[in-house]
């Protein structure tokens, strides 16, 4: 568990797709300074309702994975490479390999980053969005 956050029911129901930041709290209820989660809420569109109906129908099966329209993508488990280096020293300090992978648009700049760079990158405005419940399966950055 990384942290908890609370969203008022009215925020979910009255959402217009606007970006909202919510502070994270530890399991003891303390505010995690500098940590937040960003959520967007909007009314469901007809295609969202259809997706949920298909998901419910597919969910009755034992398939576990990503359901999008009629497509189903089973979960893939990454094999851990114990010999793959996860951190290194550089002139900027200790750098960490970014997981699950670097931003494809800025691969060189985001493959190895310091803690401060990771923190700053995670707080930047989103650059692309995938509409949940429709379209093709994709990665979130």
DSSP file (Angstrom, degrees, kcal/mol; ACC not computed):
  #  RESIDUE AA STRUCTURE BP1 BP2  ACC     N-H-->O    O-->H-N    N-H-->O    O-->H-N    TCO  KAPPA ALPHA  PHI   PSI    X-CA   Y-CA   Z-CA
    1    1 A X              0   0    0      0, 0.0    26,-0.1     0, 0.0     3,-0.1   0.000 360.0 360.0 360.0 121.0    0.0    0.0    0.0
    2    2 A X        -     0   0    0      1,-0.4     2,-0.3    24,-0.1    25,-0.1   0.907 360.0 -50.1 -83.1 -46.9    1.5    3.3   -1.1
    3    3 A X        -     0   0    0     23,-0.1    -1,-0.4    24,-0.1     2,-0.3  -0.977  48.3-111.9-176.9 172.8   -1.1    5.6    0.3
    4    4 A X  B     -A   25   0A   0     21,-2.8    21,-2.8    -2,-0.3     2,-0.3  -0.860  23.5-175.4-120.3 155.1   -4.8    6.3    0.6
    5    5 A X        -     0   0    0     -2,-0.3     2,-0.4    19,-0.2    19,-0.1  -0.983  14.7-139.5-146.3 158.6   -6.9    9.2   -0.7
    6    6 A X        -     0   0    0     17,-0.3     2,-0.4    -2,-0.3    17,-0.1  -0.955  10.4-167.8-122.8 137.3  -10.6   10.2   -0.4
    7    7 A X        -     0   0    0     -2,-0.4     2,-0.1    15,-0.1    -2,-0.0  -0.990  26.9-120.1-123.8 129.5  -12.8   11.6   -3.1
    8    8 A X    >>  -     0   0    0     -2,-0.4     4,-1.3     1,-0.1     3,-0.8  -0.434  20.4-126.8 -65.5 139.4  -16.2   13.2   -2.3
    9    9 A X  H 3> S+     0   0    0      1,-0.3     4,-2.3     2,-0.2     3,-0.2   0.867 110.6  57.7 -53.7 -39.9  -19.1   11.4   -3.9
   10   10 A X  H 3> S+     0   0    0      1,-0.2     4,-2.5     2,-0.2    -1,-0.3   0.845 100.2  57.5 -63.5 -34.3  -20.2   14.7   -5.4
   11   11 A X  H <4 S+     0   0    0     -3,-0.8     4,-0.4     2,-0.2    -1,-0.2   0.891 109.9  44.7 -62.6 -38.8  -16.9   15.2   -7.1
   12   12 A X  H >< S+     0   0    0     -4,-1.3     3,-0.8    -3,-0.2    -2,-0.2   0.941 117.6  43.1 -69.6 -47.8  -17.3   11.9   -8.9
   13   13 A X  H 3< S+     0   0    0     -4,-2.3    -2,-0.2     1,-0.2    -1,-0.2   0.811 120.2  40.8 -70.7 -30.6  -20.9   12.5   -9.9
   14   14 A X  T 3< S+     0   0    0     -4,-2.5    -1,-0.2    -5,-0.2    -2,-0.2   0.314  84.5 135.5-101.3   8.1  -20.5   16.1  -11.0
   15   15 A X    <   -     0   0    0     -3,-0.8    28,-0.5    -4,-0.4    -3,-0.1  -0.240  34.9-171.8 -61.8 143.0  -17.1   15.6  -12.8
   16   16 A X  E     - B   0  42A   0     26,-0.2    26,-0.2     2,-0.1    -1,-0.1   0.108  62.1 -86.3-119.7  17.5  -16.7   17.3  -16.1
   17   17 A X  E    S+     0   0A   0     24,-3.3    25,-0.2     1,-0.3     2,-0.1   0.512  81.0 147.8  90.5   5.4  -13.3   15.7  -17.1
   18   18 A X  E     -     0   0A   0     23,-0.3    23,-0.5     1,-0.1     2,-0.3  -0.442  55.2-104.2 -76.1 148.4  -11.2   18.3  -15.2
   19   19 A X  E     - B   0  40A   0     21,-0.1     2,-0.4    -2,-0.1    21,-0.2  -0.565  40.6-173.6 -73.4 128.3   -7.9   17.3  -13.6
   20   20 A X  E     - B   0  39A   0     19,-2.2    19,-2.6    -2,-0.3     2,-0.4  -0.992  12.8-150.3-127.8 132.7   -8.2   17.0   -9.8
   21   21 A X  E     - B   0  38A   0     -2,-0.4     2,-0.4    17,-0.2    17,-0.2  -0.867  11.6-169.1-102.4 134.5   -5.3   16.4   -7.4
   22   22 A X  E     - B   0  37A   0     15,-2.7    15,-2.4    -2,-0.4   -15,-0.1  -0.984  23.1-120.4-123.0 130.8   -5.9   14.5   -4.1
   23   23 A X  E     - B   0  36A   0     -2,-0.4   -17,-0.3    13,-0.2     2,-0.3  -0.361  26.3-126.3 -67.8 148.3   -3.4   14.3   -1.3
   24   24 A X  E     -     0   0A   0     11,-1.5     8,-2.9     8,-0.4     2,-0.4  -0.739  20.3-157.2 -94.8 145.5   -2.2   10.9   -0.3
   25   25 A X  E     -AB   4  31A   0    -21,-2.8   -21,-2.8    -2,-0.3     6,-0.2  -0.937  16.4-120.8-121.4 144.3   -2.4    9.7    3.4
   26   26 A X    >   -     0   0    0      4,-3.0     3,-2.2    -2,-0.4   -23,-0.1  -0.203  39.9 -95.2 -72.5 172.3   -0.3    7.0    5.0
   27   27 A X  T 3  S+     0   0    0      1,-0.3    -1,-0.1   -26,-0.1   -24,-0.1   0.714 128.9  56.9 -63.0 -18.7   -2.0    4.0    6.7
   28   28 A X  T 3  S-     0   0    0      2,-0.1    -1,-0.3     0, 0.0    -2,-0.0   0.429 122.4-107.2 -90.9   1.0   -1.8    6.0   10.0
   29   29 A X  S <  S+     0   0    0     -3,-2.2     2,-0.3     1,-0.3    -2,-0.1   0.530  72.6 141.0  89.0   6.2   -3.7    8.9    8.4
   30   30 A X        -     0   0    0      1,-0.1    -4,-3.0     3,-0.0    -1,-0.3  -0.627  59.2-107.8 -84.3 141.2   -0.7   11.3    8.1
   31   31 A X  E     -B   25   0A   0     -2,-0.3     2,-1.1    -6,-0.2    -6,-0.2  -0.479  24.5-134.2 -66.0 132.1   -0.5   13.5    5.0
   32   32 A X  E >   -     0   0A   0     -8,-2.9     3,-2.3    -2,-0.2    -8,-0.4  -0.776  29.1-130.4 -90.2  97.4    2.3   12.3    2.7
   33   33 A X  E 3  S+     0   0A   0     -2,-1.1     3,-0.1     1,-0.3    -8,-0.0  -0.199  85.3   8.5 -55.3 129.4    4.0   15.6    2.0
   34   34 A X  E 3  S+     0   0A   0      1,-0.2     2,-0.4   -10,-0.0    -1,-0.3   0.461 104.8 112.4  80.8   1.8    4.5   16.2   -1.8
   35   35 A X  E <   +     0   0A   0     -3,-2.3   -11,-1.5   -11,-0.2     2,-0.3  -0.891  33.9 147.9-111.5 138.2    2.5   13.1   -2.8
   36   36 A X  E     -B   23   0A   0     -2,-0.4     2,-0.4   -13,-0.2   -13,-0.2  -0.972  35.9-131.4-154.1 167.0   -0.8   13.2   -4.6
   37   37 A X  E     -B   22   0A   0    -15,-2.4   -15,-2.7    -2,-0.3     2,-0.5  -0.974  20.1-141.7-122.8 142.8   -2.9   11.2   -7.1
   38   38 A X  E     +B   21   0A   0     -2,-0.4     2,-0.3   -17,-0.2   -17,-0.2  -0.903  24.3 174.8-109.5 128.9   -4.5   12.9  -10.1
   39   39 A X  E     -B   20   0A   0    -19,-2.6   -19,-2.2    -2,-0.5     2,-0.4  -0.934  17.5-158.4-131.5 153.1   -8.0   11.8  -11.2
   40   40 A X  E     -B   19   0A   0     -2,-0.3     2,-0.4   -21,-0.2   -21,-0.1  -0.994  11.1-169.7-128.6 138.4  -10.5   12.9  -13.8
   41   41 A X  E     +     0   0A   0    -23,-0.5   -24,-3.3    -2,-0.4   -23,-0.3  -0.968  12.7 158.6-128.2 145.3  -14.2   12.1  -13.6
   42   42 A X  E     -B   16   0A   0     -2,-0.4   -26,-0.2   -26,-0.2   -27,-0.1  -0.975  47.1 -81.9-155.3 160.6  -16.9   12.6  -16.3
   43   43 A X        -     0   0    0    -28,-0.5     2,-0.1    -2,-0.3   -30,-0.0  -0.356  56.5 -99.2 -64.2 148.8  -20.4   11.2  -17.0
   44   44 A X        -     0   0    0      4,-0.1     2,-0.2     2,-0.0    -1,-0.1  -0.424  34.1-142.6 -68.1 141.8  -20.4    7.9  -18.8
   45   45 A X    >>  -     0   0    0     -2,-0.1     4,-1.8    -3,-0.1     3,-1.0  -0.621  31.3 -99.2 -97.8 164.1  -21.0    8.0  -22.6
   46   46 A X  H 3> S+     0   0    0      1,-0.3     4,-2.2    -2,-0.2     5,-0.2   0.863 124.9  54.0 -53.2 -38.3  -23.0    5.3  -24.4
   47   47 A X  H 3> S+     0   0    0      1,-0.2     4,-2.2     2,-0.2    -1,-0.3   0.825 105.5  54.2 -67.6 -28.9  -19.9    3.5  -25.5
   48   48 A X  H <> S+     0   0    0     -3,-1.0     4,-2.4     2,-0.2    -1,-0.2   0.911 108.1  49.2 -66.9 -42.1  -18.8    3.4  -21.8
   49   49 A X  H  X S+     0   0    0     -4,-1.8     4,-1.9     2,-0.2    -2,-0.2   0.919 111.8  48.6 -63.3 -44.1  -22.1    1.7  -20.9
   50   50 A X  H  X S+     0   0    0     -4,-2.2     4,-2.4     1,-0.2    -1,-0.2   0.904 110.0  52.5 -62.5 -41.6  -21.7   -0.8  -23.7
   51   51 A X  H  X S+     0   0    0     -4,-2.2     4,-2.8     1,-0.2    -2,-0.2   0.925 108.6  49.8 -59.9 -44.8  -18.1   -1.6  -22.6
   52   52 A X  H  X S+     0   0    0     -4,-2.4     4,-2.4     1,-0.2    -1,-0.2   0.859 109.4  52.0 -64.8 -34.9  -19.3   -2.2  -19.0
   53   53 A X  H  X S+     0   0    0     -4,-1.9     4,-2.1     2,-0.2    -1,-0.2   0.930 112.8  44.7 -65.2 -44.9  -22.0   -4.6  -20.3
   54   54 A X  H  X S+     0   0    0     -4,-2.4     4,-2.8     2,-0.2     5,-0.2   0.895 112.5  52.3 -65.6 -39.3  -19.4   -6.5  -22.3
   55   55 A X  H  X S+     0   0    0     -4,-2.8     4,-2.6     1,-0.2    -2,-0.2   0.924 109.0  49.5 -62.5 -43.7  -17.0   -6.5  -19.4
   56   56 A X  H  X S+     0   0    0     -4,-2.4     4,-0.7     2,-0.2    -1,-0.2   0.901 112.1  48.6 -61.9 -40.7  -19.7   -7.9  -17.1
   57   57 A X  H >< S+     0   0    0     -4,-2.1     3,-0.6     1,-0.2     4,-0.3   0.919 116.3  42.4 -65.3 -43.5  -20.5  -10.6  -19.6
   58   58 A X  H >< S+     0   0    0     -4,-2.8     3,-1.6     1,-0.2     5,-0.4   0.807 104.4  66.4 -71.2 -29.6  -16.8  -11.5  -20.0
   59   59 A X  H 3< S+     0   0    0     -4,-2.6    -1,-0.2     1,-0.3    -2,-0.2   0.729  87.1  68.8 -67.7 -20.5  -16.2  -11.3  -16.3
   60   60 A X  T << S+     0   0    0     -4,-0.7    -1,-0.3    -3,-0.6    -2,-0.2   0.758  92.6  73.6 -68.5 -22.2  -18.4  -14.3  -15.8
   61   61 A X  S <  S-     0   0    0     -3,-1.6    -3,-0.0    -4,-0.3     0, 0.0  -0.270  98.1-111.4 -80.6 176.9  -15.7  -16.3  -17.5
   62   62 A X  S    S+     0   0    0     -2,-0.1     2,-0.2     2,-0.1    -3,-0.1   0.333  74.1 127.6 -92.2   8.6  -12.4  -17.1  -15.8
   63   63 A X        -     0   0    0     -5,-0.4     2,-0.5    11,-0.0    -2,-0.1  -0.467  40.4-166.4 -69.5 131.2  -10.4  -14.9  -18.1
   64   64 A X        +     0   0    0     -2,-0.2    11,-1.3    11,-0.1     2,-0.3  -0.984  44.4  67.2-119.0 126.5   -8.2  -12.4  -16.3
   65   65 A X  E    S-C   74   0B   0     -2,-0.5     2,-0.5     9,-0.2     9,-0.2  -0.978  87.2 -31.2 163.8-154.0   -6.7   -9.5  -18.4
   66   66 A X  E     -C   73   0B   0      7,-2.9     7,-2.7    -2,-0.3     2,-0.5  -0.864  47.2-162.5-102.4 126.1   -7.7   -6.4  -20.3
   67   67 A X  E     +C   72   0B   0     -2,-0.5     2,-0.4     5,-0.2     5,-0.2  -0.936  16.4 165.8-107.9 124.7  -11.1   -6.3  -22.0
   68   68 A X  E >   -C   71   0B   0      3,-2.1     3,-2.3    -2,-0.5    69,-0.1  -0.942  64.9 -47.5-142.3 118.0  -11.7   -3.7  -24.7
   69   69 A X  T 3  S-     0   0    0     -2,-0.4    -1,-0.0    64,-0.3    67,-0.0  -0.386 122.0 -27.2  52.9-128.9  -14.7   -3.9  -27.0
   70   70 A X  T 3  S+     0   0    0     -3,-0.1    -1,-0.3    -2,-0.1     2,-0.2   0.522 119.7 102.3 -89.8  -4.2  -14.6   -7.6  -28.2
   71   71 A X  E <   -C   68   0B   0     -3,-2.3    -3,-2.1     2,-0.0     2,-0.4  -0.477  51.5-166.3 -81.7 148.9  -10.9   -7.9  -27.7
   72   72 A X  E     -C   67   0B   0     -5,-0.2     2,-0.5    -2,-0.2    -5,-0.2  -0.991   4.0-169.4-135.0 127.5   -9.3   -9.6  -24.8
   73   73 A X  E     -C   66   0B   0     -7,-2.7    -7,-2.9    -2,-0.4     3,-0.1  -0.961  20.3-138.5-116.9 113.7   -5.6   -9.4  -23.8
   74   74 A X  E     -C   65   0B   0     -2,-0.5    -9,-0.2    -9,-0.2     2,-0.1  -0.299  32.7 -91.1 -67.9 156.0   -4.5  -11.8  -21.2
   75   75 A X        -     0   0    0    -11,-1.3     2,-0.4     1,-0.0    -1,-0.1  -0.381  38.5-148.9 -64.6 142.8   -2.1  -10.6  -18.4
   76   76 A X        -     0   0    0     -3,-0.1     2,-0.6    -2,-0.1    -1,-0.0  -0.953   2.9-146.7-115.0 135.4    1.6  -11.0  -19.2
   77   77 A X        -     0   0    0     -2,-0.4     2,-0.2     0, 0.0    -2,-0.0  -0.895  15.7-133.9-105.0 122.7    4.0  -11.6  -16.4
   78   78 A X        -     0   0    0     -2,-0.6     2,-0.5     1,-0.1    -2,-0.0  -0.527  17.4-126.8 -75.2 136.8    7.5  -10.1  -16.9
   79   79 A X        -     0   0    0     -2,-0.2     2,-0.3     1,-0.0    -1,-0.1  -0.721  25.7-125.2 -82.6 129.8   10.4  -12.4  -16.2
   80   80 A X        -     0   0    0     -2,-0.5     2,-0.8     1,-0.0     3,-0.1  -0.587  12.8-150.9 -77.7 131.1   12.8  -10.8  -13.7
   81   81 A X    >   -     0   0    0     -2,-0.3     3,-1.5     1,-0.1    -1,-0.0  -0.874   7.6-168.0-102.3 102.4   16.4  -10.5  -14.9
   82   82 A X  T 3  S+     0   0    0     -2,-0.8    -1,-0.1     1,-0.3    -2,-0.0   0.727  85.2  53.9 -64.6 -21.5   18.4  -10.7  -11.7
   83   83 A X  T 3  S+     0   0    0     -3,-0.1     2,-0.3     2,-0.1    -1,-0.3   0.548  81.8 108.0 -90.7  -7.0   21.5   -9.6  -13.4
   84   84 A X  S <  S-     0   0    0     -3,-1.5     2,-0.2     1,-0.1    -3,-0.0  -0.561  76.5-118.1 -75.1 129.5   20.0   -6.5  -15.0
   85   85 A X        -     0   0    0     -2,-0.3     3,-0.1     1,-0.1    -1,-0.1  -0.465  29.7-177.9 -71.4 133.4   21.3   -3.4  -13.4
   86   86 A X        +     0   0    0      1,-0.2    11,-2.5    -2,-0.2     2,-0.3   0.574  66.7  23.5-108.5 -15.5   18.7   -1.2  -11.6
   87   87 A X  E     -D   96   0C   0      9,-0.2     2,-0.3    25,-0.1     9,-0.2  -0.974  60.2-179.9-146.9 160.5   20.8    1.7  -10.4
   88   88 A X  E     -D   95   0C   0      7,-2.2     7,-3.3    -2,-0.3     2,-0.4  -0.984  28.7-110.7-155.8 159.1   24.1    3.4  -11.3
   89   89 A X  E     +D   94   0C   0     -2,-0.3     2,-0.3     5,-0.2     5,-0.2  -0.753  41.0 161.4 -93.9 142.0   26.3    6.2  -10.1
   90   90 A X  E >   -D   93   0C   0      3,-1.8     3,-1.5    -2,-0.4    -2,-0.0  -0.859  57.7 -86.3-144.8-179.2   26.7    9.3  -12.3
   91   91 A X  T 3  S+     0   0    0     -2,-0.3     3,-0.1     1,-0.3    -2,-0.0   0.724 128.3  54.5 -65.2 -19.8   27.8   12.9  -12.0
   92   92 A X  T 3  S-     0   0    0      1,-0.4     2,-0.3    22,-0.0    -1,-0.3   0.498 120.8-104.6 -89.7  -5.2   24.2   13.7  -11.0
   93   93 A X  E <  S-D   90   0C   0     -3,-1.5    -3,-1.8    21,-0.1     2,-0.4  -0.833  73.4  -7.2 115.6-156.9   24.2   11.1   -8.2
   94   94 A X  E     -D   89   0C   0     -2,-0.3    21,-0.5    -5,-0.2     2,-0.3  -0.643  66.6-162.1 -79.4 128.0   22.6    7.7   -8.0
   95   95 A X  E     -D   88   0C   0     -7,-3.3    -7,-2.2    -2,-0.4     2,-0.4  -0.859   2.6-149.8-110.8 146.7   20.3    7.1  -11.1
   96   96 A X  E     -DE  87 113C   0     17,-3.3    17,-2.2    -2,-0.3     2,-0.3  -0.903  23.1-110.8-117.4 144.1   17.6    4.5  -11.3
   97   97 A X  E     - E   0 112C   0    -11,-2.5     2,-0.3    -2,-0.4    15,-0.2  -0.584  42.2-118.7 -69.4 128.0   16.3    2.6  -14.3
   98   98 A X        -     0   0    0     13,-2.4     2,-0.3    -2,-0.3     4,-0.1  -0.532  37.2-112.7 -76.0 131.7   12.8    3.8  -14.9
   99   99 A X  S    S+     0   0    0     -2,-0.3    -3,-0.0     1,-0.2    -1,-0.0  -0.885  90.0   8.0-112.8 144.1   10.1    1.2  -14.6
  100  100 A X  S    S-     0   0    0     -2,-0.3     2,-0.3     2,-0.0    -1,-0.2  -0.994 129.5 -62.4 -77.3 -10.0    8.2   -0.2  -16.5
  101  101 A X        -     0   0    0      9,-0.1    -2,-0.1    -4,-0.0     3,-0.1  -0.938  58.8 -68.8 176.8 169.0   10.2    1.7  -19.1
  102  102 A X        -     0   0    0     -2,-0.3     2,-0.4     1,-0.1     5,-0.2  -0.228  60.3 -86.6 -71.2 162.8   11.1    5.1  -20.3
  103  103 A X    >   -     0   0    0      3,-0.4     3,-1.4     1,-0.2     7,-0.2  -0.572  36.7-140.2 -65.5 122.1    8.7    7.6  -22.0
  104  104 A X  G >  S+     0   0    0     -2,-0.4     3,-0.7     1,-0.3    -1,-0.2   0.797 101.2  55.1 -60.0 -28.0    8.8    6.6  -25.7
  105  105 A X  G 3  S+     0   0    0      1,-0.2    -1,-0.3     2,-0.1     3,-0.1   0.734 125.0  23.0 -75.6 -21.5    8.7   10.2  -26.7
  106  106 A X  G <> S+     0   0    0     -3,-1.4     4,-1.5     1,-0.1    -3,-0.4  -0.361  76.4 153.1-140.0  54.0   11.8   11.0  -24.6
  107  107 A X  H <> S+     0   0    0     -3,-0.7     4,-0.8     1,-0.2     3,-0.4   0.896  72.2  47.8 -56.6 -49.1   13.6    7.7  -24.2
  108  108 A X  H  4 S+     0   0    0      1,-0.2     3,-0.5     2,-0.2     4,-0.5   0.895 115.2  45.2 -62.0 -41.8   17.1    8.9  -23.7
  109  109 A X  H  4 S+     0   0    0      1,-0.2    -1,-0.2    -6,-0.1    -2,-0.2   0.686 120.2  39.3 -77.3 -18.5   16.1   11.5  -21.1
  110  110 A X  H  < S+     0   0    0     -4,-1.5    -1,-0.2    -3,-0.4    -2,-0.2   0.297  90.1  83.9-119.0  10.6   13.9    9.2  -19.1
  111  111 A X  S  < S+     0   0    0     -4,-0.8   -13,-2.4    -3,-0.5     2,-0.4   0.918 103.6  24.1 -78.5 -43.2   15.6    5.8  -19.1
  112  112 A X  E    S+E   97   0C   0     -4,-0.5     2,-0.3   -15,-0.2    -1,-0.3  -0.991  79.8 164.7-123.4 125.3   17.9    6.6  -16.1
  113  113 A X  E     -E   96   0C   0    -17,-2.2   -17,-3.3    -2,-0.4     2,-0.1  -0.978  33.5-120.2-141.3 152.0   16.8    9.3  -13.6
  114  114 A X     >  -     0   0    0     -2,-0.3     4,-2.6   -19,-0.3     5,-0.2  -0.371  40.9-101.9 -79.2 168.1   17.7   10.5  -10.1
  115  115 A X  H  > S+     0   0    0    -21,-0.5     4,-2.5     1,-0.2     5,-0.2   0.909 125.0  51.0 -56.5 -42.9   15.1   10.4   -7.3
  116  116 A X  H  > S+     0   0    0      1,-0.2     4,-2.5     2,-0.2    -1,-0.2   0.889 110.3  48.6 -64.6 -39.5   14.6   14.2   -7.8
  117  117 A X  H  > S+     0   0    0      2,-0.2     4,-2.8     1,-0.2    -1,-0.2   0.904 111.6  49.3 -67.2 -40.9   14.1   13.8  -11.6
  118  118 A X  H  X S+     0   0    0     -4,-2.6     4,-2.3     2,-0.2    -2,-0.2   0.924 112.1  49.0 -62.6 -43.9   11.6   11.0  -11.1
  119  119 A X  H  X S+     0   0    0     -4,-2.5     4,-0.8    -5,-0.2    -2,-0.2   0.929 114.0  45.0 -61.4 -46.5    9.7   13.1   -8.5
  120  120 A X  H >< S+     0   0    0     -4,-2.5     3,-0.7     1,-0.2     4,-0.4   0.904 113.1  50.8 -65.1 -41.7    9.6   16.2  -10.9
  121  121 A X  H >< S+     0   0    0     -4,-2.8     3,-1.1     1,-0.2    -1,-0.2   0.882 106.6  54.7 -63.6 -39.0    8.6   14.1  -13.9
  122  122 A X  H 3< S+     0   0    0     -4,-2.3    -1,-0.2     1,-0.2    -2,-0.2   0.701 107.3  51.1 -69.9 -18.4    5.7   12.4  -12.0
  123  123 A X  T << S+     0   0    0     -4,-0.8    -1,-0.2    -3,-0.7    -2,-0.2   0.417  86.2 109.0 -99.8   1.1    4.3   15.9  -11.1
  124  124 A X  S <  S-     0   0    0     -3,-1.1     3,-0.1    -4,-0.4    -3,-0.0  -0.350  83.4 -87.7 -72.3 157.7    4.3   17.3  -14.7
  125  125 A X        -     0   0    0      1,-0.1    -1,-0.1     2,-0.1     2,-0.1  -0.323  54.4 -95.2 -59.7 147.7    1.1   17.8  -16.5
  126  126 A X        -     0   0    0      1,-0.1    -1,-0.1    -3,-0.1     3,-0.1  -0.387  31.0-162.0 -65.7 143.3   -0.1   14.7  -18.5
  127  127 A X  S    S+     0   0    0      1,-0.3     2,-0.3    -3,-0.1    -1,-0.1   0.683  70.3  14.0-102.8 -22.2    1.0   14.7  -22.1
  128  128 A X        -     0   0    0      2,-0.0     2,-0.4     0, 0.0    -1,-0.3  -0.994  63.9-153.3-152.6 152.1   -1.4   12.1  -23.5
  129  129 A X        -     0   0    0     -2,-0.3     2,-0.5    -3,-0.1    11,-0.0  -0.953   7.1-149.6-128.8 144.8   -4.6   10.4  -22.3
  130  130 A X        -     0   0    0     -2,-0.4     2,-0.6     8,-0.0     5,-0.1  -0.970  27.8-124.8-111.6 125.0   -6.2    7.1  -23.1
  131  131 A X    >   -     0   0    0     -2,-0.5     3,-1.4     1,-0.1     2,-0.1  -0.574  30.7-127.5 -71.6 115.2   -9.9    7.1  -22.9
  132  132 A X  T 3  S+     0   0    0     -2,-0.6     3,-0.1     1,-0.2    -1,-0.1  -0.378  86.7  21.9 -67.7 137.8  -10.8    4.3  -20.5
  133  133 A X  T 3  S+     0   0    0      1,-0.2     2,-0.3   -66,-0.1   -64,-0.3   0.446 117.4  57.1  89.4  -0.1  -13.3    1.7  -21.7
  134  134 A X  S <  S+     0   0    0     -3,-1.4    -1,-0.2     2,-0.1     2,-0.0  -0.966  80.0  30.5-152.3 168.5  -12.9    2.3  -25.4
  135  135 A X  S    S-     0   0    0     -2,-0.3     2,-0.2    -3,-0.1     3,-0.1  -0.279  95.1 -30.5  78.9-165.6  -10.3    2.3  -28.1
  136  136 A X        -     0   0    0      1,-0.1    -2,-0.1    -2,-0.0     2,-0.1  -0.521  68.4 -97.5 -89.9 154.7   -7.2    0.2  -28.3
  137  137 A X        +     0   0    0     -2,-0.2     2,-0.3   -69,-0.1    -1,-0.1  -0.414  56.7 160.7 -66.6 146.7   -5.2   -1.1  -25.3
  138  138 A X        -     0   0    0     -2,-0.1     2,-0.3    -3,-0.1    -8,-0.0  -0.927  39.2 -90.6-156.3 178.6   -2.2    1.1  -24.5
  139  139 A X        -     0   0    0     -2,-0.3     2,-0.4     2,-0.0     0, 0.0  -0.755  33.2-133.3 -98.2 147.7    0.4    2.1  -22.0
  140  140 A X              0   0    0     -2,-0.3   -11,-0.1     1,-0.1     0, 0.0  -0.858 360.0 360.0-100.2 136.2   -0.1    5.0  -19.6
  141  141 A X              0   0    0     -2,-0.4    -1,-0.1   -13,-0.3   -12,-0.1   0.315 360.0 360.0-124.9 360.0    2.7    7.5  -19.2
